[in-house]
């Protein structure tokens, strides 16, 4: 049945092609007579100035650029279709909507060569209507009807709520709710086509392609065909290349809720899933799987490198303003589409302009949306040692060991975190107070690095001697015994103050002998051992 439709398309388009050829002769002469210049639409309350500028750009056929200065966002309601017969660029600056009002096709493009470039525009409510029940024909392209052999480029734009419809009783064939491409080239980049449709028995709720079509970093969602229709988002018997795009929530009652391919089609790094009817793909001819595609059924035949089928992509439930110039469908955390494509094969950005891959990642995501890991700024340190004091055991100080703190992360991801402390545990700490700094680093945390501190104080010989005196006082010895011990240690203090290390060493030996003497001291064995150990440690610190 489709071959019959295709034959009718060619017969219907033949007069248009002859018209393009004849117009082309006229353009050659007109180009010489008109110099291209800036064309600025300043009145958006009607389409008069825009229609005039398009006519001028057609006449110039020199890739004029039409821009808009309408004091902000504006919706220009079209009273007739914008006919394109010369190369031009129309740049809406993300502020302009061209509204077909549900009665007019928005663009009818007849380029024998050259390019129409549409930038940062919204095309909505464009309608192509078949209305002759006695002379049925082919009705195409609610927003863009490209029947020439030139090129149409669409970037950072939204095509929504456009349709091809049959009037009651009409038997027309319906193709391409938003875009119909006959023989030309259409390139769609960083754009969204949503909620476009064709009526009963139609093909290509968003796009019908018989020429050459590329879809890159773009989203096709909620497009549909009427009863008996095929290819809810796309129907093609031409050449199609799909790259890093998302086709979701589309529907067709007959087959191919997202896609029907009847010729040459390839797909890389794209999601074709969550079709609400008709399955994801309806293939007269299989899709060439270039790798890293994902569908939630097996109808697309995705078995290439890194591809997944019969897999839920875990998409957000609706289009949303996720940043960037056009609405997108976000990936949820944990989606199998996340972090799947090797960095060497990643485009530089996603549909929104977000860098691929995500910061700190070595792989990027399948589809038009790059999932950015939630801000992780909760890196911390747990188990930081308390400040401590130890006695030196040599003139260099003391060897100090401690338990290093651990990294904490409420997100639970500490696999890439590292903790380093300086000085390290087991180092020789000099006499005096040293601050130990422990630092946790983790590339996944925005607050990395995180540091904590504690101090280690190493007592020298003078402090240890003072502590010995305090210890003796704590024993509550008879006054004559305590006084004699304390007097000996005070002599050691005087020796150290006078830098008389040799005498201090000798006095400490006398103190040790005195403690070891068995009579009249009232010292317990434990107390005596404590004082002797302390005195010998002081001698070691002095280098006796």
C-alpha atoms as one frame of an Amber mdcrd trajectory, in Angstrom:
protein
   0.000   0.000   0.000   2.895   2.349   0.758   4.316   2.059  -2.779   1.033
   3.414  -4.085   1.360   6.369  -1.712   4.907   7.005  -2.827   3.925   7.001
  -6.512   1.194   9.541  -5.783   3.735  11.752  -3.968   6.057  11.899  -6.957
   3.238  12.692  -9.390   1.900  15.382  -7.081   5.340  16.963  -6.575   6.323
  17.032 -10.281   4.658  20.408 -10.996   6.341  21.869  -7.931   9.731  20.645
  -9.145   9.183  22.212 -12.574   8.222  25.445 -10.821  11.459  25.358  -8.829
  13.475  24.949 -12.029  11.725  27.899 -13.684  12.099  30.038 -10.581  15.774
  29.197 -10.445  16.315  30.952 -13.783  14.644  34.039 -12.403  16.763  33.966
  -9.250  19.939  34.193 -11.267  18.879  37.502 -12.745  17.341  38.838  -9.528
  20.426  38.082  -7.460  22.430  40.458  -9.567  19.842  43.189  -9.027  19.537
  42.990  -5.214  22.340  43.172  -2.683  21.876  41.144   0.457  21.576  43.120
   3.677  20.402  42.738   7.251  16.698  42.148   7.557  15.261  42.938  10.971
  11.667  42.393  12.013  10.700  45.079  14.524   6.915  44.679  14.388   5.675
  41.307  15.622   2.034  42.269  16.104   1.344  40.937  12.617   3.217  38.861
  10.077   3.385  41.649   7.467   6.993  42.677   8.032   8.178  39.072   8.322
   6.416  38.126   5.072   8.043  41.125   3.328  11.492  40.222   4.654  11.103
  36.626   3.501  10.107  37.883   0.050  13.200  40.110  -0.026  15.458  37.229
   1.070  13.926  35.037  -1.626  14.706  37.711  -4.171  18.288  38.154  -2.937
  18.852  34.391  -2.708  22.110  35.242  -0.949  21.594  33.746   2.508  20.224
  36.903   4.095  19.683  36.663   7.848  16.343  37.692   9.271  16.407  38.598
  12.964  13.851  40.033  15.356  13.790  43.094  17.610  10.321  43.029  19.080
  11.079  44.056  22.644  11.142  40.554  24.071   9.289  37.335  23.447   6.625
  37.443  20.778   4.287  35.103  18.928   3.769  36.083  15.313   0.443  34.812
  14.054   0.698  33.838  10.415  -2.033  34.831   8.002  -0.464  32.793   5.219
   2.319  30.275   4.711   5.903  31.531   4.520   7.131  30.397   1.100  10.889
  29.854   0.826  12.503  29.877  -2.607  15.908  31.433  -1.782  18.681  30.714
   0.698  18.259  32.472   4.042  18.630  32.206   7.806  15.797  33.028  10.195
  17.070  33.488  13.746  14.458  33.845  16.471  16.942  34.363  19.277  14.868
  32.036  21.511  12.237  34.770  21.710  10.067  34.243  18.645   7.209  31.839
  18.032   5.738  31.430  14.569   2.108  30.435  15.044   0.137  28.850  12.217
  -3.068  29.446  14.216  -4.312  25.959  13.366  -5.153  27.115   9.839  -1.851
  27.589   7.989   1.209  25.568   7.142   4.183  27.546   8.495   6.911  26.981
   5.863   6.634  25.734   2.299  10.216  25.258   1.110  11.010  24.986  -2.612
  14.787  25.256  -2.904  16.389  23.776  -5.996  19.682  24.324  -4.132  20.859
  26.424  -1.224  19.881  26.371   2.427  17.137  27.478   4.780  18.474  27.705
   8.324  16.051  28.026  11.221  17.629  28.983  14.531  16.185  29.317  18.005
  12.564  29.392  16.875   9.347  27.841  18.061   7.028  26.614  15.302   3.575
  25.788  16.560   0.004  25.208  15.409   1.067  24.731  11.806  -1.542  22.757
   9.890  -1.791  21.237   6.444  -5.387  20.233   5.685  -6.736  18.023   2.955
 -10.206  19.246   2.093 -11.391  17.824  -1.232 -13.225  14.500  -0.812 -13.746
  14.235  -4.590 -10.139  14.855  -5.653  -7.938  13.251  -2.978  -4.223  13.917
  -3.018  -1.276  14.065  -0.664  -1.137  16.481   2.284   2.251  17.071   3.886
   4.207  19.011   6.462   2.227  20.959   9.037   5.228  23.099  10.050   7.750
  22.545   7.255   6.983  21.158   3.811  10.320  20.641   2.068   9.663  19.578
  -1.509  12.783  20.965  -3.154  16.266  19.521  -3.319  17.970  22.074  -1.051
  18.866  21.856   2.627  16.888  22.771   5.726  18.863  23.158   8.962  16.965
  23.334  12.259  18.934  24.160  15.422  17.958  24.960  19.020  14.310  25.055
  18.000  10.984  23.601  19.085   8.317  22.245  16.756   5.155  21.496  18.697
   1.456  20.923  18.111   1.787  20.911  14.347  -0.360  18.553  12.299  -1.529
  17.215   8.984  -5.257  16.612   8.951  -8.101  15.417   6.788 -11.248  17.429
   6.520 -14.389  15.351   7.113 -14.933  12.975   4.216 -11.514  13.612   2.654
  -9.437  10.655   1.493  -6.058  12.425   1.271  -2.838  10.695   2.198  -1.250
  12.396   5.224   2.478  12.608   5.781   4.735  14.424   8.282   2.836  16.205
  11.044   5.686  18.662  11.645   8.122  18.054   8.766   7.798  16.504   5.332
  11.046  16.057   3.414  10.693  14.880  -0.194  14.065  14.999  -1.953  16.094
  17.488   0.051  18.293  17.367   3.108  17.001  18.117   6.603  19.376  18.408
   9.579  17.846  18.638  13.053  20.261  19.596  15.847  19.627  20.333  19.533
  15.898  20.615  18.926  12.647  19.196  20.252   9.696  17.946  18.199   6.761
  17.265  20.488   3.028  16.590  20.247   2.924  16.742  16.464   0.507  14.481
  14.614  -1.018  13.161  11.406  -4.629  12.116  11.019  -6.249   8.802  10.237
  -4.030   6.447   8.258  -1.145   8.950   8.223   2.579   8.362   8.414   5.201
  10.181  10.467   3.503  11.969  13.336   6.504  14.319  13.554   8.517  13.602
  10.384   7.979  11.892   7.048  11.237  11.532   5.112  11.878  10.496   1.541
  15.155  12.417   1.243  18.137  12.658   3.582  17.561  13.316   7.268  19.872
  13.622  10.264  18.726  13.963  13.858  21.425  14.895  16.381  21.149  15.654
  20.103  17.402  16.071  19.740  14.196  14.895  21.386  11.075  13.562  19.662
   8.288  13.009  22.175   4.512  12.641  22.367   4.137  12.620  18.588   1.419
  10.369  17.223  -0.543   9.134  14.241  -4.277   8.673  13.937  -6.090   5.383
  13.581  -4.298   3.003  11.241  -1.180   5.203  11.177   2.492   4.263  11.262
   5.633   5.888  12.636   4.450   7.984  15.561   7.613  10.097  15.492   9.245
   9.193  12.152   8.412   7.341   8.955  11.178   7.095   6.359  11.832   5.537
   2.991  14.889   7.740   2.511  18.193   7.954   4.386  18.220   8.710   8.107
  21.024   9.092  10.641  20.083   9.351  14.327  22.790  10.328  16.821  22.543
  10.807  20.595  18.838  11.528  20.476  15.826  10.514  22.543  12.567   9.287
  20.992  10.073   8.589  23.758   6.368   8.530  24.547   5.395   8.480  20.856
   2.565   6.355  19.515   1.100   4.810  16.378  -1.944   2.586  16.275  -0.648
   0.270  13.558   3.109  -0.087  14.054   6.237   1.833  14.929   5.191   3.958
  17.875   8.495   5.802  17.427   9.905   4.744  14.031   9.068   2.973  10.821
  12.040   2.397   8.516  11.509   1.360   4.918  14.945   2.202   3.494  18.297
   3.196   5.041  18.532   4.171   8.694  21.316   4.090  11.272  21.317   4.942
  14.955  24.093   5.612  17.455  23.889   6.402  21.146  20.132   6.972  21.097
  17.118   6.028  23.173  14.045   4.769  21.328  11.691   3.699  24.062   8.501
   4.067  26.076   6.243   4.172  23.024   2.658   4.189  24.228   1.372   2.076
  21.326   2.714   0.322  18.240   5.997  -0.795  19.779   9.192   1.205  19.473
  10.092   0.324  15.877   8.207  -1.006  12.886  10.865  -2.004  10.414  10.249
  -3.001   6.824  14.050  -2.883   6.717  16.138  -3.171   9.882  17.942  -0.267
  11.515  21.740  -0.288  11.288  22.790  -0.367  14.944  25.971   1.706  15.210
  26.239   0.945  18.927  25.202   2.204  22.355  21.481   2.409  21.566  18.739
   1.543  24.032  15.123   0.462  23.613  12.632  -0.997  26.036  11.447  -3.719
  23.675  13.159  -5.792  20.992  11.439  -4.281  17.947  14.395  -2.104  16.929
  16.839  -5.009  16.883  19.528  -3.234  18.897  22.269  -5.832  19.329  25.331
  -3.739  18.454  28.272  -2.874  20.671  27.079  -1.464  23.976  23.423  -1.496
  22.922  20.567  -2.638  25.145  17.078  -3.781  24.270  14.131  -4.823  26.409
  15.583  -2.443  29.002  13.768   0.329  30.848  15.727   3.562  30.279  14.316
   5.140  33.466  13.323   8.379  31.785  11.621  11.250  33.547   7.876  11.152
  33.049   7.623  14.293  30.911   9.394  16.965  28.930  10.678  19.731  31.181
  12.799  22.848  31.251  16.030  21.147  32.264  18.222  24.021  31.125  19.223
  25.005  27.618  17.052  26.497  24.885  14.620  23.579  24.452  12.735  21.189
  26.687  14.223  17.737  27.208  13.416  14.438  28.894  15.802  13.857  31.770
  17.440  10.591  32.701  16.813   9.481  36.241  19.615   8.504  38.579  20.446
   4.853  38.073  19.303   4.818  34.448  21.085   2.157  32.361  21.665   4.930
  29.822  24.003   6.711  32.243  27.776   6.573  31.698  27.665   4.083  28.838
  29.433   5.598  25.804  33.278   5.763  25.756  34.574   9.306  25.906  36.211
   9.000  22.475  32.740   8.571  20.950  30.962  11.238  22.989  29.754  14.438
  21.356  31.030  17.533  23.148  27.645  18.554  24.579  24.114  17.300  25.025
  20.952  18.933  23.627  21.044  21.562  26.361  24.683  22.477  25.820  25.810
  20.593  28.943  29.307  19.169  28.538  29.718  15.481  27.793  30.834  13.554
  29.713  29.804  14.821  33.140  32.613  16.326  35.244  34.876  13.635  36.609
  33.437  10.946  34.325  35.160   9.023  31.529  31.949   7.935  29.762  28.857
   9.798  28.591  25.168   9.000  28.449  22.903   7.516  25.804  20.287   9.898
  24.406  19.921  13.655  24.124  20.324  14.330  27.849  23.542  14.048  29.848
  22.819  13.141  33.453  24.802  15.370  35.800  25.487  13.697  39.124  23.769
  15.563  41.964  25.978  18.078  43.687  28.021  16.099  46.175  29.496  18.448
  48.759  29.245  16.444  51.935  32.767  15.043  52.107  33.998  15.004  55.689
  36.348  13.351  58.154  35.349  11.091  61.044  37.445   9.813  63.908  39.880
  12.731  64.037  42.252  12.006  66.973  42.071  14.233  70.033  44.977  16.457
  70.962  47.582  14.418  72.865  50.687  14.797  74.993  53.592  12.326  75.202
  57.030  12.319  76.822  60.139  12.530  74.686  62.308   9.416  74.745  65.417
  10.856  73.079  66.903  14.233  72.251  65.007  14.045  68.920  61.612  13.681
  70.583  59.268  10.678  70.497  57.824   8.238  68.008  54.069   8.850  67.887
  51.443   6.575  66.386  47.772   7.434  65.946  44.689   6.120  64.141  44.091
   8.233  61.029  40.545   9.568  60.486  38.321   8.149  57.745  36.472   9.922
  54.932  32.714  10.290  55.269  30.205  10.932  52.499  26.448  10.919  53.065
  25.940   9.817  49.459  27.729   6.631  50.438  30.398   6.902  47.771  33.793
   6.886  49.448  35.433   4.463  47.041  37.449   7.212  45.386  38.175   9.159
  48.596  41.655   9.207  50.105  42.915  10.505  53.470  46.460  11.690  54.050
  47.918  13.004  57.325  51.122  14.991  57.879  53.234  14.125  59.839  52.297
  10.510  59.282  51.621   8.091  62.083  54.855   6.490  63.302  56.949   9.588
  62.672  59.364  11.011  65.234  57.749  14.142  66.644  60.138  16.827  67.909
  60.011  18.202  71.444  57.312  20.855  71.592  53.850  21.029  69.961  53.264
  19.756  66.414  50.005  20.211  64.459  48.944  17.163  62.452  46.841  17.972
  59.341  44.637  15.257  57.840  43.099  15.896  54.421  40.372  13.955  52.581
  40.118  14.298  48.803  37.456  12.960  46.461  36.993  14.067  42.863  33.234
  13.456  43.136  32.742  16.042  45.886  32.625  19.748  45.172  33.875  20.601
  48.679  36.990  18.474  48.241  39.562  18.698  49.768  38.450  18.709  53.411
  40.972  19.046  56.259  40.991  18.533  60.016  43.718  19.113  62.607  44.934
  17.854  65.968  48.072  18.513  67.995  50.750  16.308  69.524  52.798  17.838
  72.343  56.112  16.142  73.196  57.433  16.947  76.668  61.155  17.658  76.933
  63.462  16.994  79.898  62.502  20.144  81.819  58.771  19.466  81.615  59.224
  15.811  82.507  61.253  16.808  85.585  58.495  19.173  86.703  55.985  16.378
  86.191  58.146  14.072  88.363  57.906  16.594  91.209  54.115  16.735  90.798
  53.995  12.938  90.861  55.968  12.786  94.132  53.601  15.323  95.662  50.670
  13.132  94.656  52.107  10.190  96.654  51.538  12.043  99.965  54.818  10.757
 101.462  56.074  11.803 104.893  57.300  15.380 104.609  60.958  14.578 105.141
  60.933  11.862 102.444  59.085  13.966  99.897  61.288  16.974 100.532  64.490
  15.059  99.919  63.256  13.657  96.591  61.936  17.009  95.428  65.164  18.785
  96.408  67.157  16.399  94.207  64.885  17.057  91.229  65.009  20.807  91.782
  68.802  20.507  91.599  68.342  18.780  88.214  66.148  21.677  87.076  68.835
  24.176  88.121  71.465  22.196  86.243  69.365  22.236  83.029  68.684  25.965
  83.391  72.435  26.504  83.596  72.948  24.266  80.535  75.033  21.955  82.771
  73.853  18.713  81.211  76.611  16.566  82.738  75.716  17.671  86.263  72.015
  17.141  85.543  72.780  13.589  84.432  74.783  12.995  87.626  72.051  14.431
  89.831  69.468  12.202  88.145  71.664   9.170  88.887  71.766  10.259  92.554
  68.000  10.584  92.512  67.630   7.060  91.101  69.951   5.627  93.746  68.050
   7.470  96.445  64.720   6.017  95.227  66.248   2.551  95.103  67.511   2.725
  98.754  65.338   0.372 100.808  64.777   2.151 104.136  62.716   5.087 105.362
  61.159   6.232 102.080  57.644   4.857 102.482  57.545   4.283  98.706  55.708
   1.333  97.308  57.468  -0.812  94.753  55.151   0.535  92.039  55.831   4.144
  93.025  59.556   3.566  93.066  59.495   1.929  89.615  57.471   4.849  88.256
  59.983   7.420  89.523  62.998   5.428  88.326  61.507   4.926  84.834  60.779
   8.639  84.593  64.275   9.640  85.711  65.931   7.264  83.220  63.721   8.667
  80.415  64.846  12.192  81.333  68.440  11.014  81.163  67.774   9.589  77.671
  66.341  12.905  76.530  69.413  14.714  77.879  71.646  12.192  76.120  73.305
  11.101  79.333
